[in-house]
């Protein structure tokens, strides 16, 4: 049987250039091909490759053989634009692929794409829009070079911080630690802003940093983290959070990224620094552990909805971007001053050592030598005749002897 050759596919960089040349967003391509925006992004990032009919349709779309009309109505700016302010035009507010409302939830649910290794996910009925509680409505493209660094950072923070606080709360179960993790991640992003601004996925960079900080094992040594925080008020939310916190950290993070945030399996594996089969096994074991304790959450769609509800019930609020930037700058100043002080102390210690250390060679003392010309001590033994006579004489003159022996009374 002869196998039909696959359609030649341009390089990922060329695919992105062809898409932008036609003024199409990733969401437009996803809507035309019937896939998710995350899948199109993974194609352009060379993480996955389209196959079969998707590959043929993708090539025809990029080469202009199939015309796609961009969406005229885009609800994302109305939801996110108020948070980004004047830099709204610098971000790509792409509308997710439209789906039948009677069979699948709206795109804002950010449901994960069915994966062959995990089995198809059943389509639930209509549900309220809760996906924005865990992940942004649309992911920002590389920021416009016309923006100042402060404006670009504020736009990224306003776009990602609210969802990141809720994600880290599901990872740790601690409200203050969730806020602190997000602030530290953005402070590090501001410190390394040139690198973050040029990254393909700045939101993913900050998300990975916040998750790693939140799951650091060193937090258990901090005094204020030894006492547990009050659990959620609702019994159902408390039960789900308790099940999540009993999972190993890597399983918990994989479950949150795939079933909560909506990343596909290769992206989840890349962010957790694992292979795709390992990430799939972690996800399956995490789902099984949740389904064992909470059978009503055996369906991935229901689990996604419940994760969003638990995250949104706490009403966690992130700090203002100006406060985070100011805190990052203050932290950088403190570290700089500490480094300068340590350098000055090191230079002073080195200088003192050089000043007090000997500057010439001093040979060691020679070992002891025998002194000549001194008569040796007489060893104990029998007295000679002269010594015996002298001793007898001295004994005889002890009472009336010289004054040096017996002093006279005055």
Secondary structure, DSSP 8 states (H G I E B T S, - for coil): -----------HHHHHHHHHHTT--HHHHHHHHTS-HHHHHHHHTTS----HHHHHHHHHHHTTSS-----S--SHHHHHHHHHGGGGGGS---------TTTS--GGG-----BTTTB-----------GGGTS-SS---S--TTS-HHHHHHHHHHHHHHHHHHHHHHHHS-HHHHHHHHHHHHHHHHHTHHHHHTSTTHHHHHHHHHHHHHT-GGGGGSGGGSS-----SSHHHHHHHHHHHHS-HHHHHHHIIIIII---HHHHHHHTT--HHHHHHHHHHHHHHHHHH-GGG-SHHHHHHHHHHHHHHT------HHHHHHHHHHHHHHHHHHHHHHHHHHHHHHHHHHHHS--S------------SS-----S----HHHHHHHHHHHHTSSSS-TTTS----
